[in-house]
Amino acid sequence: MISSKVICIGEALVDQIINSPDGVCKNYLGGAPANVACALSKLGIDTEFVGCLGDDDFGKEFIDLFRELEVNIRYIQIDKNYSTRIIKVCIDNDGDRSFSGFANSQKYFADEMLDRKVFESNKMSLHNLFKDAKYFVMGTNLLASDKSSEALLLLVDYASKSDVSIVIDANWREIFWINSKKSSQPQRTDYINKIKEFLSNGNIIKLSNEEAILFFGNDNPLLISQSLSKKPDVIITNGEKPISWIINGIQHTTKVLKSSSIVDTTGAGDSFLAGLIYRFLNREVDYDKESLNKHIQFASTCGLISCLGQGAIEPQPNIKEVQDFLKSYGS
């Protein structure tokens, strides 16, 4: 394991994948921050996951999975009143996915119950959480609930004061906001504005092309970076199209490898983000365009490999698998 730790915070949920056209359902453990944590651990990174699970069978499966993959879970919270969220994922014939709602109909879900007071009650616990941490990784779905939003904002503030780099994947999922009965933001524009404001905390921002246009009105990483107070690195993915980015003031686009064997794109962006963080942790002072281009290509290969199997976590590659894949393409 690399000495610098990465903390991932957010939802751990179940992807109930529905294959078209047969309509057969199968459950897979997932949730973007949980996916990133697992992918990082498979790449050999010392990783911590922070979130809230239901006191149910899926919650127990997550605990077992994290332990198997050596993801640290000292700060996981367990809620006895609400269950682990199950999200319906439809896969088309090209492997592309869409989200159609939640399978377990209830007022709240366990991931919304992440409690700020648990962290506030033990300042030493907060200190230990961020000790030796290099990156603090998150999406934006915790913002949809007032309670989990408070917990997230507390930890973001602590990370900033601890000089830990904040990595935000916008990961726009409107159904989380529509479903949340605790959100005080009743309109779609309010959700978008809240997320855009939150993105100003990031040192590294990852967006899909659609998210870039939704939140910033353009897909130019330089313009997006300049519009945010921290002038963060910005990486914009766009499926099989080249990835546009600005990192350490260098702007470029990187072509991605392609495959005709795509099975399921669920979690591809999470594997990409894990691969990028891995390269950032391992690199020396190599901020030149060529080196950064290789980092992006490595990360995109992590994402591609994860699309060659079903579910977000099981197909995630280790280092050797990524290196072998790149060699097979002559990269």
C-alpha positions as CSV (number, residue, x, y, z in Angstrom):
1,M,0.0,0.0,0.0
2,I,1.1,3.6,-0.7
3,S,1.6,5.6,2.5
4,S,-0.7,8.5,1.5
5,K,-4.3,7.8,2.4
6,V,-7.4,8.5,0.3
7,I,-10.7,9.1,2.1
8,C,-14.0,8.5,0.1
9,I,-17.3,9.7,1.5
10,G,-20.8,9.2,0.3
11,E,-23.4,6.6,-0.6
12,A,-22.9,2.9,-0.6
13,L,-26.0,1.4,-2.3
14,V,-27.2,-1.5,-4.4
15,D,-27.4,-1.3,-8.2
16,Q,-30.4,-3.4,-9.3
17,I,-29.4,-3.9,-12.9
18,I,-32.1,-4.6,-15.4
19,N,-30.9,-6.0,-18.7
20,S,-32.9,-5.1,-21.8
21,P,-34.9,-6.6,-23.4
22,D,-35.3,-9.6,-21.1
23,G,-36.0,-7.5,-18.0
24,V,-34.0,-9.8,-15.7
25,C,-32.8,-8.1,-12.5
26,K,-29.6,-8.7,-10.6
27,N,-28.3,-6.8,-7.6
28,Y,-24.7,-5.5,-7.4
29,L,-23.1,-3.5,-4.6
30,G,-22.2,0.0,-5.7
31,G,-22.6,3.7,-5.2
32,A,-20.1,6.1,-6.7
33,P,-17.9,6.8,-3.5
34,A,-18.0,3.2,-2.5
35,N,-17.0,2.2,-6.1
36,V,-14.0,4.7,-6.0
37,A,-12.9,3.3,-2.6
38,C,-12.9,-0.3,-3.8
39,A,-11.2,0.6,-7.1
40,L,-8.5,2.5,-5.2
41,S,-7.9,-0.4,-2.9
42,K,-7.6,-2.8,-5.8
43,L,-4.9,-0.4,-7.2
44,G,-3.0,-0.7,-3.9
45,I,-4.0,2.6,-2.3
46,D,-4.6,2.9,1.5
47,T,-8.3,3.8,1.4
48,E,-10.9,4.8,3.9
49,F,-14.7,4.8,3.3
50,V,-17.0,7.0,5.3
51,G,-20.8,6.6,4.9
52,C,-23.9,5.3,6.5
53,L,-25.3,1.8,5.8
54,G,-28.6,0.2,6.8
55,D,-28.6,-2.5,9.5
56,D,-29.7,-5.1,6.9
57,D,-28.3,-7.9,4.7
58,F,-27.0,-5.4,2.1
59,G,-25.3,-3.4,4.8
60,K,-23.6,-6.6,6.1
61,E,-22.6,-7.5,2.5
62,F,-20.9,-4.1,2.2
63,I,-19.0,-4.6,5.4
64,D,-17.8,-8.0,4.2
65,L,-16.8,-6.5,0.8
66,F,-14.9,-3.6,2.3
67,R,-13.0,-5.9,4.6
68,E,-12.2,-8.4,1.8
69,L,-10.8,-5.5,-0.3
70,E,-9.0,-4.0,2.7
71,V,-10.9,-0.7,2.6
72,N,-10.8,0.8,6.1
73,I,-14.3,1.3,7.6
74,R,-13.6,2.6,11.1
75,Y,-15.9,5.6,10.5
76,I,-18.8,3.9,8.9
77,Q,-22.2,4.6,10.6
78,I,-25.0,2.0,10.8
79,D,-28.6,3.2,10.9
80,K,-31.2,0.8,12.4
81,N,-34.2,2.6,11.1
82,Y,-33.7,2.9,7.4
83,S,-32.4,0.4,4.8
84,T,-29.5,0.5,2.4
85,R,-30.7,2.2,-0.8
86,I,-31.5,0.1,-4.0
87,I,-31.4,2.0,-7.3
88,K,-32.9,0.6,-10.5
89,V,-30.4,0.6,-13.3
90,C,-31.5,-0.1,-16.9
91,I,-28.8,-1.3,-19.3
92,D,-29.4,-1.0,-23.1
93,N,-27.8,-3.1,-25.8
94,D,-24.7,-0.9,-26.0
95,G,-24.1,-1.2,-22.3
96,D,-25.2,2.3,-21.5
97,R,-27.1,2.7,-18.3
98,S,-29.9,4.9,-17.0
99,F,-31.5,5.3,-13.6
100,S,-35.2,4.7,-13.3
101,G,-35.9,5.0,-9.6
102,F,-35.5,3.1,-6.3
103,A,-36.6,-0.4,-5.7
104,N,-37.2,-0.1,-1.9
105,S,-40.0,2.5,-1.5
106,Q,-39.5,4.3,1.8
107,K,-39.4,7.7,3.2
108,Y,-35.6,7.8,3.8
109,F,-32.6,5.7,3.1
110,A,-29.6,4.9,5.3
111,D,-27.1,6.9,3.3
112,E,-29.1,10.1,4.1
113,M,-28.6,9.4,7.8
114,L,-24.9,10.2,8.0
115,D,-24.7,12.1,11.2
116,R,-22.6,15.3,11.7
117,K,-23.0,14.9,15.5
118,V,-21.1,11.6,15.6
119,F,-18.0,13.4,14.1
120,E,-18.4,16.5,16.3
121,S,-18.6,14.5,19.5
122,N,-15.0,13.2,19.0
123,K,-12.5,15.7,17.6
124,M,-9.7,13.2,18.0
125,S,-11.6,10.9,15.7
126,L,-11.7,13.6,13.1
127,H,-8.0,14.2,13.5
128,N,-7.3,10.5,13.1
129,L,-9.5,10.3,10.0
130,F,-7.6,12.9,8.1
131,K,-4.1,12.0,9.5
132,D,-1.8,11.1,6.6
133,A,-4.6,11.7,4.1
134,K,-3.7,13.1,0.7
135,Y,-7.1,13.2,-1.0
136,F,-10.7,13.5,0.2
137,V,-13.0,12.2,-2.6
138,M,-16.8,12.7,-2.8
139,G,-19.8,13.1,-5.1
140,T,-22.7,15.5,-4.5
141,N,-25.6,13.1,-3.7
142,L,-25.1,13.6,0.1
143,L,-26.1,17.2,-0.5
144,A,-29.7,16.1,-1.4
145,S,-30.5,15.4,2.2
146,D,-30.2,18.1,4.9
147,K,-28.7,15.7,7.5
148,S,-26.1,14.1,5.3
149,S,-25.3,17.5,3.8
150,E,-24.4,18.8,7.2
151,A,-22.1,15.9,7.8
152,L,-20.4,16.3,4.5
153,L,-19.9,20.1,4.8
154,L,-18.3,19.6,8.3
155,L,-15.8,17.1,6.9
156,V,-15.0,19.2,3.8
157,D,-14.3,22.1,6.1
158,Y,-12.0,20.0,8.3
159,A,-10.2,18.6,5.2
160,S,-9.6,22.1,3.9
161,K,-8.1,23.2,7.2
162,S,-6.0,20.0,7.2
163,D,-4.5,20.8,3.8
164,V,-6.1,17.6,2.3
165,S,-6.9,18.0,-1.4
166,I,-10.6,17.8,-2.1
167,V,-11.7,15.8,-5.1
168,I,-15.3,16.2,-6.3
169,D,-17.1,14.2,-8.9
170,A,-20.3,16.1,-9.7
171,N,-22.1,12.8,-10.4
172,W,-25.5,14.5,-11.0
173,R,-28.3,12.1,-10.1
174,E,-31.5,14.1,-10.1
175,I,-33.6,11.2,-8.7
176,F,-31.7,11.6,-5.4
177,W,-32.9,15.2,-5.1
178,I,-36.5,14.4,-6.2
179,N,-36.7,11.5,-3.7
180,S,-35.2,13.3,-0.7
181,K,-38.0,14.5,1.6
182,K,-35.5,16.3,3.8
183,S,-34.2,18.6,1.1
184,S,-35.2,22.2,1.5
185,Q,-34.5,22.9,-2.2
186,P,-37.8,22.4,-4.0
187,Q,-36.8,23.3,-7.6
188,R,-34.4,21.8,-10.1
189,T,-32.5,25.1,-10.5
190,D,-32.0,25.2,-6.7
191,Y,-30.5,21.7,-6.8
192,I,-28.1,22.7,-9.6
193,N,-27.1,26.0,-7.9
194,K,-26.4,24.2,-4.6
195,I,-24.1,21.7,-6.4
196,K,-22.4,24.4,-8.3
197,E,-21.7,26.3,-5.1
198,F,-20.4,23.1,-3.5
199,L,-18.0,22.6,-6.4
200,S,-16.1,25.7,-5.4
201,N,-14.6,23.6,-2.5
202,G,-12.8,21.3,-4.9
203,N,-9.1,21.2,-5.8
204,I,-9.9,18.6,-8.5
205,I,-13.2,18.6,-10.2
206,K,-14.4,15.7,-12.5
207,L,-17.5,16.3,-14.7
208,S,-19.1,14.5,-17.6
209,N,-19.6,16.7,-20.7
210,E,-23.4,16.9,-19.9
211,E,-22.6,18.0,-16.3
212,A,-20.2,20.7,-17.4
213,I,-22.8,22.2,-19.6
214,L,-25.5,21.8,-17.0
215,F,-23.6,23.5,-14.2
216,F,-21.4,25.9,-16.1
217,G,-23.0,26.5,-19.5
218,N,-19.9,25.3,-21.3
219,D,-17.5,22.3,-21.6
220,N,-14.2,24.2,-21.6
221,P,-12.1,23.1,-18.5
222,L,-10.1,26.3,-18.5
223,L,-13.2,28.5,-18.3
224,I,-14.7,26.3,-15.7
225,S,-11.6,26.3,-13.6
226,Q,-11.3,30.1,-13.9
227,S,-14.9,30.5,-12.7
228,L,-14.2,28.7,-9.4
229,S,-12.4,30.3,-6.4
230,K,-9.7,27.6,-6.0
231,K,-9.0,27.5,-9.8
232,P,-9.1,23.7,-9.6
233,D,-7.8,21.1,-12.0
234,V,-10.9,20.2,-14.1
235,I,-11.3,16.9,-16.0
236,I,-14.3,16.4,-18.4
237,T,-15.2,13.0,-19.7
238,N,-17.4,12.3,-22.7
239,G,-18.0,8.6,-23.2
240,E,-15.8,7.3,-26.0
241,K,-14.9,10.8,-27.1
242,P,-11.6,12.5,-26.0
243,I,-11.3,13.7,-22.4
244,S,-10.6,17.4,-22.0
245,W,-8.7,18.7,-19.0
246,I,-6.7,21.4,-17.4
247,I,-4.2,20.2,-14.7
248,N,-1.7,22.5,-13.1
249,G,-2.4,25.1,-15.7
250,I,-1.8,22.8,-18.7
251,Q,-4.8,22.3,-21.0
252,H,-5.1,19.4,-23.4
253,T,-7.4,16.6,-24.7
254,T,-6.6,12.9,-24.4
255,K,-8.0,10.2,-26.7
256,V,-9.4,7.1,-25.0
257,L,-9.0,3.5,-25.9
258,K,-12.2,1.8,-27.2
259,S,-13.6,-1.7,-27.1
260,S,-16.4,-3.6,-28.9
261,S,-17.0,-5.7,-25.8
262,I,-18.7,-3.2,-23.5
263,V,-21.1,-5.0,-21.1
264,D,-22.1,-2.3,-18.5
265,T,-20.9,1.3,-18.1
266,T,-22.1,1.5,-14.5
267,G,-19.2,2.8,-12.4
268,A,-16.8,3.5,-15.3
269,G,-16.3,7.1,-14.2
270,D,-15.6,5.9,-10.7
271,S,-12.8,3.5,-11.9
272,F,-11.5,6.4,-14.0
273,L,-11.3,8.7,-11.0
274,A,-9.6,6.0,-8.9
275,G,-7.0,5.5,-11.7
276,L,-6.3,9.2,-11.9
277,I,-5.8,9.5,-8.2
278,Y,-3.5,6.5,-8.2
279,R,-1.4,8.2,-10.8
280,F,-1.4,11.5,-9.0
281,L,-0.2,9.7,-5.8
282,N,2.5,7.8,-7.6
283,R,3.9,10.5,-9.9
284,E,7.0,12.5,-9.4
285,V,7.2,16.1,-10.5
286,D,5.9,15.4,-14.0
287,Y,3.5,18.2,-14.8
288,D,4.5,18.3,-18.5
289,K,1.7,17.7,-21.1
290,E,3.0,14.3,-22.2
291,S,3.2,12.9,-18.6
292,L,-0.3,14.2,-17.7
293,N,-1.6,12.8,-21.0
294,K,-0.4,9.3,-19.9
295,H,-2.0,9.8,-16.5
296,I,-5.4,10.5,-18.1
297,Q,-4.9,7.5,-20.5
298,F,-4.1,5.2,-17.6
299,A,-7.3,6.4,-15.8
300,S,-9.5,6.0,-18.9
301,T,-8.2,2.5,-19.3
302,C,-9.3,1.7,-15.7
303,G,-12.7,3.0,-16.7
304,L,-12.8,0.9,-19.9
305,I,-11.8,-2.3,-18.2
306,S,-14.6,-1.9,-15.6
307,C,-17.1,-1.8,-18.5
308,L,-16.1,-5.3,-19.7
309,G,-18.1,-7.0,-16.9
310,Q,-21.3,-6.4,-15.2
311,G,-21.7,-4.3,-12.0
312,A,-19.4,-1.5,-10.9
313,I,-17.0,-3.2,-8.5
314,E,-16.3,-6.8,-9.6
315,P,-14.7,-5.9,-13.0
316,Q,-12.5,-3.2,-11.5
317,P,-8.8,-3.9,-12.5
318,N,-5.6,-4.2,-10.5
319,I,-2.4,-2.6,-11.6
320,K,-1.2,-5.6,-13.6
321,E,-4.5,-5.9,-15.5
322,V,-4.3,-2.2,-16.5
323,Q,-0.6,-2.5,-17.6
324,D,-1.4,-5.7,-19.6
325,F,-4.3,-4.0,-21.3
326,L,-2.3,-1.0,-22.3
327,K,0.5,-3.2,-23.6
328,S,-2.0,-5.1,-25.7
329,Y,-2.9,-1.8,-27.4
330,G,0.7,-0.8,-27.8
331,S,0.5,2.0,-25.3
